Amino acid sequence: MNTAGLLAEAFDRVGEAVHAAVEGLPPDDLNARLDEGANSISWLVWHLTRVQDDHIADASGTAQIWLTEGWADRFALPFDVTDTGYGHSSDEVAAVHVDSAEPLLGYFDAVQERTLDFVAGLEGHALDRIVDEGWTPPVTLGVRLISVVAEDLQHAGQAAFVRGVLERA
């Protein structure tokens, strides 16, 4: 398996985890918070998708799907359109509220498709390219992609946990 195949496999697993955590849930469960400081499934999936969209757009030199395909308008959140959810307060987490799974999965699937197209085209030493000089050491494309996979899987796992708690209740 080459590097592009390995990354595609990792992102495919993110997609499986996201769909397993979200599909078939009613809005009350998607928006439920186990306590006032907890993240809802809707916030977790929105956030992981926003981060992936932001980072893949930056790495590929394209605009974010959030902006170009109207997802910001569909979600109509009370945040700046560049907000990815990083550092959100409890009130901001609560503001991410959906009426169905459709916008979460629709936005995620659009970002996932772009991500898979992007990683499929990676060759040679592409992963060594510096994509963020704001860190010491500077962040390479390879490190950035692994960071996205790690964060996505962590948040998808958190969403699966919340789903499990809600289903047992």
Summary of the structure (lengths in Angstrom):
residues: 169
radius of gyration: 16.0
end to end distance: 42.7
largest distance: 50.1
contacts: 488
relative contact order: 0.21
helix: 65%
strand: 3%
